[in-house]
Structures are given as structure tokens and as C-alpha cells.
Amino acid sequence: MMNGSTRSLRGGLRVAVLALLWGSTFLWIELALRGLSPLQVTFARCALGALVLVVACRVAGHRLPRGVAVWRHIAVAAFFCNALPFALFSLGQQSVGSGLAGVLNATTPLWSLALGLALGSERGLRPVRLTGLLLGFAGTVLIFAPWRTTGAAGWGALAIIGAAASYAVAFTYMGRTLVRRGTPTLSLSAAQLVAASGLTAVAVPFGGLDSIDPGPTVVVAAVVLGVLCTAITFHLTYRIINDEGATSAAVVGYLLPVVSVLLGAVVLGEEIGVRVVLGMAVVLVGVGMTRRQGPSGVTGEEELSEPAADGAVGSSSRATVRRGQTAPRSTETEKGAAVLIAPVNSSPSL
């Protein structure tokens, strides 16, 4: 049995590894695009990730989900959380550097909050969170610099913003249809990538039949992207949420753009100007403000769920926290769990 310090060390290592893998995703996309088309990169990423997770499922003794209804939900989630954003990232990075792509991806929690407001699931929004939402979008505008002809505005940056927004749609949908059903996370993750591979394969004939240049760098980039930056990050994300809680996993969102910018500058020699750095700082401050809770914890008639055990989503018992009570420190709101994954190239089913 692990003591507190050992568990904390393992949790910290998981967060560090996840931040490195997530943050390096944009570097590997950049390298893979040197010999593959955007759709080819997307398909390779989904197919390799699916292969790894399906094998992991078999080794763990799990089966893929069954039933037409659940697979219909998985297909929708795979489109908005994998096939579409993966393709948009690859398309966008044809003209946008890997560092800036990581920064723009960090806006996903802002889109999640905005979508919650539009759907009415975010009620009684506190002024500090509303300010954070507006501040985050202001930081995005600063990065785009539409008033400059040399700014980042363009189809590439818009595609990456679209990918970030697609994640927000996916997390909302998955939170309502897939999670808290008692299905092992490994099974959901594998099924989602299998579905994403099928969706991407259908699109390949319409833009993925270009000749390829399978040099060593391109092959390594595609393999790392599919195995480490897709399959492994999916599993690590769930394990951190299950073992450490949503707050620990949220830390990755703040580290991701920093890692992507540093790797882009060091490995690819990308130049990041002062304006982009300031914009990134404003976005991260805004994201942090949107995650602020009330001074007394969670109040109101809001249900909280303990992190699931044994890789099963929502298999634990639930407790209701009534108005005036303070939520236990060990619990995390489902709403927070949906937002925290947003900066990732992954999702609650990743």
C-alpha cells in the first residue's frame, strides 16, 4: 500500500508526463506534415491509437461496448472529439506554428463555458468567471492580431480555434451520453478511436490520397503521434482523474501551451513574439478565473461524484451537497471534469 508521499510523487510524475505528451502533440503533427497530408496524419493517428487501445483492452480483459445506441453516441463523440479536431489541427498547422497551435488549443475551456451558457447548463455565473471568459477571448484576439497584416489571423488559426471549439462540443455531448454509465474507460477510449478511424477512412479518398514521403522523421512522428500522444494520453488522462481527481488533471491544461511553445522554439526554431506571449498569458489567466469556485466550496443543489475506481466512469456512489454545505475536498464536480480536459488533445473518453 502506497503512503501519501509516494502517491503524491506518482501523481506528479503522471501530470508531468501527460503535459509533455500533450504539449508535444503539435510538434509531432508539424513533423508528420512534412511527408503526409493532413487527412493522412489524422487517419494514421486515429488508427494507431485505436490499435494500441484495442490490444490494451484485450490484455486487461475488457470488451468493447455493445449495443446500437451506445455506438451511435460513440460515433458522434468520435467525430467531434477525434476525427474533426485532429483533421483541423493538421490543416491549421500547415500555416500555423506548433507553439501557437498549442496556445490556441488552450482556449477550449472558454468554449466549454460559453457552450454551457448557451445551453443553460451554466446558471448563476459568478462575475469572476464571466470576467475570465471575456478575458480569455480578449487574449485570443490579441494572439490573432486582426489589426496587423502580419498577425496570426487566417484560415490556419481559425481551423485550430474550430478544433478547440469542437472539443467543447464533444465534452458536453459525452458528459450527457457516455460517462457515468459504468463502462470501463479503456473500453470507451478504444471504441471511440475505432469509430474515429472509420470516420476518417471514409474521408481519405476525398483528400488523403496524395503521394507520401515516408522518411524516417515522418514515420517516427506518425508513430509517436498515434501511440504516445493519442492512445497513451487517453489512458493517462483517465487514470489521473480516477486516482488524483479533476483538479490535478486540470494542471496539465496550464502546462500544455508552455510545453508546446518551448518545443516549437527549441526543436523547430519557431519565433514567438511578445504579443503572442502576452496573449497566451491573458488566455491562461482567463481560463484560471473561469475555474474559480465560491469561497465556501460548491453550494446549491449540485450533485458531486467521487472519482471512479478501476477505470470505470461513474461507477462510484454519488453524494448530494445541499445549499450551505461545503463539498468534501476529495470530490470533484462533473462540470469541472468536463472543462479540465479541454486544453488537451483528448477528452473524457480519451
NUTI-142177 format. One line per 5 residues: number of its first residue (from 0); their letters; for each residue x, y, z of C-alpha. Coordinates in Angstrom, 1 decimal. Example, Ala and Ser with C-alpha at 12.3 -4.5 7.8 and 13.67 -1.06 7.14 Angstrom:
NUTI-142177
0> as> 12.3/-4.5/7.8 | 13.7/-1.1/7.1
This chain:
NUTI-142177
0> mmngs> 0.0/0.0/0.0 | 1.4/3.4/-1.0 | 1.9/6.1/1.5 | 0.9/9.7/0.9 | 4.2/10.9/-0.3
5> trslr> 4.6/8.0/-2.8 | 1.1/8.6/-4.1 | 1.8/12.3/-4.5 | 5.1/11.6/-6.3 | 3.4/9.2/-8.7
10> gglrv> 0.6/11.7/-9.3 | 3.1/14.4/-10.0 | 5.0/12.2/-12.5 | 1.8/11.4/-14.3 | 0.9/15.0/-14.6
15> avlal> 4.4/15.9/-15.9 | 4.4/13.0/-18.4 | 0.9/13.9/-19.6 | 1.8/17.6/-20.0 | 4.9/16.6/-22.0
20> lwgst> 2.9/14.3/-24.3 | 0.0/16.7/-24.8 | 2.3/19.6/-25.3 | 4.5/17.8/-27.8 | 1.5/16.7/-30.0
25> flwie> 1.7/19.9/-32.1 | 5.5/19.3/-32.7 | 4.8/15.8/-34.0 | 2.0/17.0/-36.2 | 4.3/19.6/-37.7
30> lalrg> 7.0/16.9/-38.4 | 4.4/14.4/-39.8 | 3.1/17.0/-42.2 | 6.5/17.1/-43.9 | 5.6/13.8/-45.7
35> lsplq> 1.9/13.3/-45.1 | -1.3/15.2/-46.0 | -3.5/16.5/-43.1 | -6.0/13.6/-43.6 | -3.3/11.0/-43.8
40> vtfar> -1.9/12.3/-40.5 | -5.3/12.2/-38.9 | -6.0/8.7/-40.1 | -2.6/7.4/-39.0 | -3.1/9.0/-35.6
45> calga> -6.6/7.5/-35.1 | -5.7/4.0/-36.5 | -2.5/3.6/-34.4 | -4.2/4.9/-31.3 | -7.1/2.5/-31.8
50> lvlvv> -4.8/-0.4/-32.4 | -2.9/0.2/-29.1 | -6.1/0.7/-27.0 | -7.9/-2.4/-28.5 | -4.9/-4.5/-27.7
55> acrva> -4.8/-3.0/-24.2 | -8.5/-3.8/-23.8 | -7.9/-7.4/-24.6 | -4.9/-7.7/-22.3 | -7.0/-6.1/-19.5
60> ghrlp> -9.9/-8.5/-20.1 | -12.3/-5.8/-21.2 | -14.7/-5.8/-24.2 | -15.7/-3.0/-26.4 | -19.1/-1.6/-25.7
65> rgvav> -22.1/-3.3/-27.2 | -25.5/-2.0/-28.4 | -26.5/0.2/-31.3 | -27.5/3.1/-29.0 | -24.1/3.3/-27.3
70> wrhia> -22.2/3.0/-30.5 | -24.3/5.8/-32.0 | -23.2/8.1/-29.2 | -19.6/6.9/-29.5 | -19.7/7.8/-33.2
75> vaaff> -20.9/11.3/-32.5 | -18.2/11.7/-29.8 | -15.5/10.3/-32.1 | -16.4/12.9/-34.8 | -16.4/15.9/-32.5
80> cnalp> -13.6/14.8/-30.2 | -11.2/13.0/-32.6 | -11.8/12.9/-36.3 | -12.8/16.6/-36.8 | -10.4/18.3/-34.4
85> falfs> -7.5/16.1/-35.4 | -8.1/17.0/-39.0 | -8.5/20.7/-38.2 | -5.2/20.7/-36.2 | -3.4/19.1/-39.1
90> lgqqs> -5.0/21.5/-41.6 | -4.3/24.5/-39.4 | -0.6/23.7/-38.8 | 0.1/23.9/-42.5 | 0.3/27.6/-41.9
95> vgsgl> 0.4/28.0/-38.1 | 3.4/27.0/-36.0 | 3.3/24.3/-33.4 | 3.8/26.6/-30.5 | 0.9/28.9/-31.5
100> agvln> -1.3/25.9/-32.2 | -0.8/24.8/-28.6 | -1.7/28.2/-27.3 | -4.9/28.4/-29.3 | -5.8/24.9/-28.2
105> attpl> -5.8/26.2/-24.6 | -9.0/28.2/-25.3 | -11.1/25.0/-25.2 | -12.3/25.6/-21.6 | -13.6/29.0/-22.7
110> wslal> -15.6/27.5/-25.4 | -16.9/24.9/-22.9 | -18.1/27.6/-20.6 | -19.7/29.6/-23.5 | -21.5/26.5/-24.7
115> glalg> -22.7/25.8/-21.2 | -24.2/29.3/-21.0 | -25.8/28.9/-24.4 | -27.4/25.5/-23.4 | -28.4/26.8/-20.0
120> sergl> -26.3/24.3/-18.1 | -24.3/27.1/-16.6 | -26.6/29.0/-14.2 | -25.8/31.8/-11.8 | -22.4/32.5/-13.4
125> rpvrl> -20.3/34.4/-10.9 | -18.8/37.8/-12.0 | -15.2/36.4/-11.7 | -15.9/33.5/-14.1 | -17.7/35.8/-16.6
130> tglll> -14.7/38.2/-16.4 | -12.4/35.2/-17.0 | -14.4/34.2/-20.1 | -14.2/37.7/-21.6 | -10.6/38.0/-20.7
135> gfagt> -9.8/34.7/-22.3 | -11.4/35.6/-25.5 | -9.6/39.0/-25.4 | -6.3/37.1/-25.1 | -7.3/35.1/-28.2
140> vlifa> -8.0/38.3/-30.1 | -4.6/39.6/-29.0 | -2.9/36.5/-30.4 | -4.9/36.8/-33.7 | -4.0/40.5/-34.0
145> pwrtt> -6.6/41.2/-36.7 | -5.4/44.8/-36.9 | -2.0/43.6/-38.2 | -1.4/42.3/-41.7 | 1.3/40.0/-40.3
150> gaagw> -0.8/38.7/-37.5 | -1.8/35.1/-36.9 | -5.3/35.7/-38.4 | -6.0/33.3/-41.2 | -7.6/30.1/-42.1
155> galai> -5.0/28.1/-40.3 | -5.6/29.8/-37.0 | -9.3/29.7/-37.5 | -9.1/25.9/-38.1 | -7.3/25.4/-34.8
160> igaaa> -9.8/27.6/-33.0 | -12.5/25.4/-34.6 | -10.8/22.3/-33.2 | -10.7/23.8/-29.7 | -14.5/24.6/-30.0
165> syava> -15.1/21.1/-31.3 | -13.6/19.6/-28.2 | -16.0/21.7/-26.1 | -19.0/20.3/-28.1 | -17.6/16.8/-27.6
170> ftymg> -17.1/17.1/-23.9 | -20.7/18.4/-23.4 | -22.1/15.6/-25.5 | -20.0/12.9/-23.9 | -20.9/14.1/-20.4
175> rtlvr> -24.6/13.7/-21.2 | -24.5/10.4/-23.1 | -21.4/8.3/-22.4 | -19.9/8.9/-19.0 | -21.3/7.7/-15.6
180> rgtpt> -22.6/4.5/-17.3 | -20.3/2.1/-15.5 | -18.3/1.3/-18.7 | -14.5/0.8/-18.3 | -12.7/3.9/-19.5
185> lslsa> -10.3/1.8/-21.5 | -13.2/0.3/-23.5 | -14.8/3.7/-24.2 | -11.4/5.1/-25.3 | -10.7/2.2/-27.6
190> aqlva> -14.2/2.2/-29.1 | -14.1/6.0/-29.7 | -10.8/5.7/-31.6 | -12.1/2.7/-33.6 | -15.1/4.9/-34.6
195> asglt> -12.8/7.8/-35.4 | -10.6/5.6/-37.6 | -13.7/4.6/-39.6 | -14.9/8.1/-40.0 | -11.5/9.3/-41.1
200> avavp> -11.1/6.4/-43.5 | -14.3/7.4/-45.3 | -12.9/10.9/-45.9 | -9.4/9.7/-47.0 | -10.5/9.2/-50.7
205> fggld> -11.6/12.9/-50.8 | -8.3/14.4/-49.7 | -6.0/11.8/-48.4 | -4.7/10.0/-51.5 | -1.8/12.4/-52.1
210> sidpg> 1.6/10.8/-52.6 | 3.5/10.4/-49.3 | 7.2/10.9/-48.4 | 7.7/8.3/-45.7 | 11.1/9.4/-44.5
215> ptvvv> 12.4/8.3/-41.1 | 11.3/11.6/-39.4 | 7.8/11.4/-40.8 | 7.4/7.7/-39.8 | 8.6/8.3/-36.3
220> aavvl> 6.4/11.4/-35.9 | 3.3/9.5/-37.1 | 4.0/6.6/-34.7 | 4.7/8.8/-31.7 | 1.6/10.9/-32.5
225> gvlct> -0.7/7.8/-32.7 | 0.8/5.7/-29.9 | 2.0/8.2/-27.3 | 0.2/11.4/-28.0 | -3.2/9.8/-28.6
230> aitfh> -3.5/6.3/-27.1 | -1.3/6.7/-24.0 | -2.6/10.2/-23.2 | -6.2/8.9/-23.3 | -5.4/6.3/-20.7
235> ltyri> -3.2/8.6/-18.5 | -5.9/11.2/-18.5 | -8.5/8.9/-17.1 | -6.1/7.4/-14.6 | -5.2/10.9/-13.2
240> indeg> -8.9/11.8/-12.9 | -9.7/8.5/-11.2 | -6.7/8.5/-8.9 | -5.9/12.1/-8.3 | -9.1/14.0/-9.1
245> atsaa> -10.1/16.6/-11.7 | -8.1/19.4/-10.2 | -4.8/17.6/-10.7 | -5.6/16.8/-14.3 | -6.5/20.5/-14.8
250> vvgyl> -3.0/21.5/-14.1 | -2.0/19.9/-17.4 | -4.1/22.5/-19.3 | -1.9/25.3/-17.9 | 1.4/23.4/-18.8
255> lpvvs> 0.4/22.4/-22.3 | 0.8/25.7/-24.1 | 4.1/26.4/-22.3 | 5.4/23.0/-23.4 | 4.2/23.5/-27.0
260> vllga> 5.8/26.9/-27.2 | 9.1/25.8/-25.8 | 9.4/22.7/-28.0 | 8.4/24.7/-31.1 | 11.1/27.3/-30.3
265> vvlge> 13.9/24.8/-29.3 | 13.3/22.0/-31.8 | 11.8/23.8/-34.8 | 13.3/27.2/-34.3 | 9.9/28.9/-34.2
270> eigvr> 9.8/32.6/-33.2 | 7.2/33.6/-30.6 | 6.8/37.3/-30.4 | 6.0/39.3/-27.2 | 2.4/39.8/-28.4
275> vvlgm> 1.8/36.1/-28.6 | 3.4/35.5/-25.2 | 1.2/38.2/-23.7 | -1.9/36.8/-25.4 | -1.0/33.3/-24.0
280> avvlv> -0.7/34.7/-20.5 | -4.1/36.5/-20.8 | -5.8/33.3/-22.1 | -4.4/31.2/-19.2 | -5.4/33.8/-16.6
285> gvgmt> -8.8/33.9/-18.1 | -9.1/30.1/-18.0 | -8.0/30.1/-14.4 | -10.7/32.6/-13.5 | -13.4/30.6/-15.2
290> rrqgp> -12.5/27.7/-12.9 | -12.9/29.7/-9.7 | -15.4/28.3/-7.2 | -17.3/30.1/-4.5 | -15.4/30.9/-1.2
295> sgvtg> -17.2/28.1/0.6 | -16.8/25.4/-2.0 | -19.7/24.2/-4.1 | -23.1/25.5/-3.0 | -26.6/25.0/-4.2
300> eeels> -28.4/21.8/-5.1 | -25.5/20.3/-7.1 | -24.5/16.7/-7.3 | -20.9/15.6/-7.0 | -19.3/12.4/-7.9
305> epaad> -16.2/10.7/-6.5 | -13.5/9.7/-9.0 | -14.3/6.3/-10.4 | -12.3/3.3/-9.4 | -10.8/0.6/-11.6
310> gavgs> -11.1/2.7/-14.8 | -14.9/2.7/-14.8 | -16.6/6.0/-15.4 | -19.1/6.9/-12.8 | -19.2/3.5/-11.1
315> ssrat> -18.9/5.0/-7.6 | -21.6/6.1/-5.3 | -22.9/9.7/-5.5 | -23.4/12.2/-2.8 | -25.6/15.3/-2.9
320> vrrgq> -24.3/18.6/-1.5 | -27.1/20.8/-0.4 | -27.2/24.6/-0.2 | -25.0/25.9/2.6 | -22.8/22.8/2.8
325> taprs> -19.2/22.6/1.7 | -18.2/19.9/-0.7 | -15.6/17.3/0.6 | -12.1/18.0/-0.6 | -11.8/14.6/-2.3
330> tetek> -14.7/15.2/-4.6 | -14.7/16.9/-8.0 | -17.7/18.3/-9.8 | -18.7/16.7/-13.0 | -18.9/20.1/-14.6
335> gaavl> -15.3/20.8/-13.7 | -14.2/17.4/-15.0 | -15.7/18.2/-18.4 | -13.8/21.5/-18.6 | -10.5/20.4/-17.4
340> iapvn> -9.8/18.1/-20.3 | -10.5/20.8/-22.7 | -6.9/22.0/-23.3 | -5.9/18.6/-24.2 | -5.8/16.8/-27.4
345> sspsl> -8.0/14.5/-25.7 | -11.3/14.2/-23.9 | -13.2/12.5/-21.1 | -13.2/9.4/-23.3 | -9.7/9.8/-24.3
